[in-house]
Amino acid sequence: MSEDFRSTVRAFLETNLPDDWRGIGALTEEERAEFAPQWRKKIFDGGYLAYEFPKEVGGSGYGVREAAIIQEEFLRYGAPLTTHPNDSFFLKMCGPTLLHWGTEKQKEFFFPKAFSGEHKWCQGYSEPGAGSDLFALRTRATRDANGDFIINGQKIWTTQAFSANWIFALVRTDPDAPKAKGISFLLVPLDQPGVEVRPIRTMSGKSEFCEVFFTDARTSADMLVGPENGGAKVALTLLGFERGSGAAGTAMQHKMTLERLARLINERGLADDPSVRQRFGWCVERVDALDAMARQIVDTAAEGAELGPESSFIKLYATEFDKIMLEFALDVLGPDALEYQGARSSVEVGLEPKGSPLDSGVWIDNYHLSRAATIYGGSSQVQRTTIGERIMGLPR
Ligand SMILES: Cc1cc2nc3c(=O)[nH]c(=O)nc-3n(C[C@H](O)[C@H](O)[C@H](O)COP(=O)(O)OP(=O)(O)OC[C@H]3O[C@@H](n4cnc5c(N)ncnc54)[C@H](O)[C@@H]3O)c2cc1C
């Protein structure tokens, strides 16, 4: 059955991708802008945009194993499963969280608008002084006479807030309660006078993330997700999805990166170099382990069990390994690693493991993305603490 399904996904990709398709990263910015809306329609109609969601909310209702095959095959073909940088904030984070915690009215309102692309989401967790120590957050929300929320405070590192029109935000609703017990999870429209989004310019010259300021910003009472003052649990449900989602895709992406690395090593005539062979062998071992872990996660999820703190394990393992593998790739590239050439792989494009091994742009971009990945979604140090305390049962 699963091989039949794999053939169906491949047939879809072969029929719908352009004939000369070389991967999303090979398109120029203009070509991507033209490709994205057409591709969104094709993957939505084909059942591949909302493939992980149940039919009741407008998804395709595929199970965990089918979802793993979809992720693997789209990666293999270099075809994106999202078409806008804000998509994953709903598809991988807020959407699955609403399935667990959202009201029927919230599901009815938000799912179709996120799938159509009308709503674009961002994540309002971090604040100055509340990153790893997330529940130290200070953004306040109080109720007005109608029960609606009035929000004051500041978020930071809000990825793609400049292109979003909704934010899911953690706010303090009971300042007197112990810090994790006075937090609520709110859905807030960004297009309103009380919200100011200021892009942060990074050393790359780009502005991927922003500061978001709330000054008497409003959201209605029915935009509360989960219990009032019980938002910490909702926040953790979402973080589980953020850290553990797409394990099969992660494993496939690493296998493809390893294949490109092998081709790069051969192209550079370094295949007989003992130190290169030793470093490459080490990477092969790690990718095999990652693949085994991903299969275990898919099997566990297919049996209906939820991914709990184990999501920290795959996040830590995959992201720390990436840094080492991509440093190795840049060593193999040598001076070419100083100049972007060929296909790219970035937040706007998504990961592009398909490009030619000689496209230095993909290697350099992936190297930079790998540095960020050990920080966002909870830093590696924080994941180690979670693993120690919640999986290994070590004292706090
Ligand atoms: C590319 C990128 C995109 C992001 N996008 C978003 C977004 O869209 N929305 C959002 O809300 N946030 C986002 N973030 C923020 C991210 O969640 C935080 O950067 C992260 O949680 C760490 O918080 P911090 O930066 O305040 O660092 P801090 O918490 O100040 O940590 C600084 C250092 O101290 C270490 N440390 C802190 N506490 C401990 C501890 N208890 N034990 C051991 N070590 C510790 C950390 O590991 C880190 O090395 C993004 C970050 C990046 C890099």
The ligand as an SDF file (V2000), in Angstrom:
LIG
                    3D

 53 58  0  0  0  0  0  0  0  0999 V2000
   16.5110   32.4570   13.1670 C   0  0  0  0  0  0  0  0  0  0  0  0
   15.6600   32.6490   14.3900 C   0  0  0  0  0  0  0  0  0  0  0  0
   14.2970   32.7780   14.2440 C   0  0  0  0  0  0  0  0  0  0  0  0
   13.4900   32.9780   15.3750 C   0  0  0  0  0  0  0  0  0  0  0  0
   12.1530   33.1370   15.1960 N   0  0  0  0  0  0  0  0  0  0  0  0
   11.3580   33.3560   16.2690 C   0  0  0  0  0  0  0  0  0  0  0  0
    9.9550   33.5920   16.0950 C   0  0  0  0  0  0  0  0  0  0  0  0
    9.4370   33.6040   14.9760 O   0  0  0  0  0  0  0  0  0  0  0  0
    9.2060   33.8350   17.1860 N   0  0  0  0  0  0  0  0  0  0  0  0
    9.7320   33.8190   18.4470 C   0  0  0  0  0  0  0  0  0  0  0  0
    8.9850   34.0000   19.4000 O   0  0  0  0  0  0  0  0  0  0  0  0
   11.0600   33.6280   18.6530 N   0  0  0  0  0  0  0  0  0  0  0  0
   11.8880   33.3970   17.5850 C   0  0  0  0  0  0  0  0  0  0  0  0
   13.2350   33.2170   17.7660 N   0  0  0  0  0  0  0  0  0  0  0  0
   13.7880   33.3820   19.1080 C   0  0  0  0  0  0  0  0  0  0  0  0
   14.2600   32.0890   19.7540 C   0  0  0  0  0  0  0  0  0  0  0  0
   13.1730   31.3250   20.1890 O   0  0  0  0  0  0  0  0  0  0  0  0
   15.1870   32.5050   20.9010 C   0  0  0  0  0  0  0  0  0  0  0  0
   16.3260   33.1070   20.3120 O   0  0  0  0  0  0  0  0  0  0  0  0
   15.6090   31.3340   21.7440 C   0  0  0  0  0  0  0  0  0  0  0  0
   14.5310   30.8300   22.4710 O   0  0  0  0  0  0  0  0  0  0  0  0
   16.7480   31.7220   22.7080 C   0  0  0  0  0  0  0  0  0  0  0  0
   16.3970   32.8500   23.4330 O   0  0  0  0  0  0  0  0  0  0  0  0
   17.3540   34.1490   23.5090 P   0  0  0  0  0  0  0  0  0  0  0  0
   17.7610   34.5000   22.1220 O   0  0  0  0  0  0  0  0  0  0  0  0
   16.6740   35.1630   24.3230 O   0  0  0  0  0  0  0  0  0  0  0  0
   18.6770   33.6580   24.2320 O   0  0  0  0  0  0  0  0  0  0  0  0
   18.8810   33.4660   25.8080 P   0  0  0  0  0  0  0  0  0  0  0  0
   17.7030   32.7580   26.3790 O   0  0  0  0  0  0  0  0  0  0  0  0
   19.2750   34.7700   26.4010 O   0  0  0  0  0  0  0  0  0  0  0  0
   20.0990   32.4750   25.8220 O   0  0  0  0  0  0  0  0  0  0  0  0
   21.4580   32.9070   25.6100 C   0  0  0  0  0  0  0  0  0  0  0  0
   22.3610   31.7100   25.7580 C   0  0  0  0  0  0  0  0  0  0  0  0
   22.2620   31.1710   27.0960 O   0  0  0  0  0  0  0  0  0  0  0  0
   21.8900   29.7930   27.0610 C   0  0  0  0  0  0  0  0  0  0  0  0
   20.9620   29.4950   28.1510 N   0  0  0  0  0  0  0  0  0  0  0  0
   19.8680   30.2250   28.4890 C   0  0  0  0  0  0  0  0  0  0  0  0
   19.2210   29.6240   29.5150 N   0  0  0  0  0  0  0  0  0  0  0  0
   19.9160   28.5050   29.8310 C   0  0  0  0  0  0  0  0  0  0  0  0
   19.7410   27.4630   30.7890 C   0  0  0  0  0  0  0  0  0  0  0  0
   18.7300   27.4510   31.6400 N   0  0  0  0  0  0  0  0  0  0  0  0
   20.6560   26.4540   30.8000 N   0  0  0  0  0  0  0  0  0  0  0  0
   21.7080   26.4540   29.9340 C   0  0  0  0  0  0  0  0  0  0  0  0
   21.9130   27.4210   29.0020 N   0  0  0  0  0  0  0  0  0  0  0  0
   21.0370   28.4160   28.9440 C   0  0  0  0  0  0  0  0  0  0  0  0
   21.2070   29.6070   25.7080 C   0  0  0  0  0  0  0  0  0  0  0  0
   21.2970   28.2800   25.2590 O   0  0  0  0  0  0  0  0  0  0  0  0
   21.9990   30.5490   24.8240 C   0  0  0  0  0  0  0  0  0  0  0  0
   23.1800   29.9340   24.3930 O   0  0  0  0  0  0  0  0  0  0  0  0
   14.0730   33.0130   16.6710 C   0  0  0  0  0  0  0  0  0  0  0  0
   15.4480   32.8540   16.8120 C   0  0  0  0  0  0  0  0  0  0  0  0
   16.2510   32.6820   15.6860 C   0  0  0  0  0  0  0  0  0  0  0  0
   17.7310   32.5000   15.8760 C   0  0  0  0  0  0  0  0  0  0  0  0
  1  2  1  0
  2  3  1  0
  2 52  2  0
  3  4  2  0
  4  5  1  0
  4 50  1  0
  5  6  2  0
  6  7  1  0
  6 13  1  0
  7  8  2  0
  7  9  1  0
  9 10  1  0
 10 11  2  0
 10 12  1  0
 12 13  2  0
 13 14  1  0
 14 15  1  0
 14 50  1  0
 15 16  1  0
 16 17  1  0
 16 18  1  0
 18 19  1  0
 18 20  1  0
 20 21  1  0
 20 22  1  0
 22 23  1  0
 23 24  1  0
 24 25  2  0
 24 26  1  0
 24 27  1  0
 27 28  1  0
 28 29  2  0
 28 30  1  0
 28 31  1  0
 31 32  1  0
 32 33  1  0
 33 34  1  0
 33 48  1  0
 34 35  1  0
 35 36  1  0
 35 46  1  0
 36 37  1  0
 36 45  1  0
 37 38  2  0
 38 39  1  0
 39 40  1  0
 39 45  2  0
 40 41  1  0
 40 42  2  0
 42 43  1  0
 43 44  2  0
 44 45  1  0
 46 47  1  0
 46 48  1  0
 48 49  1  0
 50 51  2  0
 51 52  1  0
 52 53  1  0
M  END
$$$$
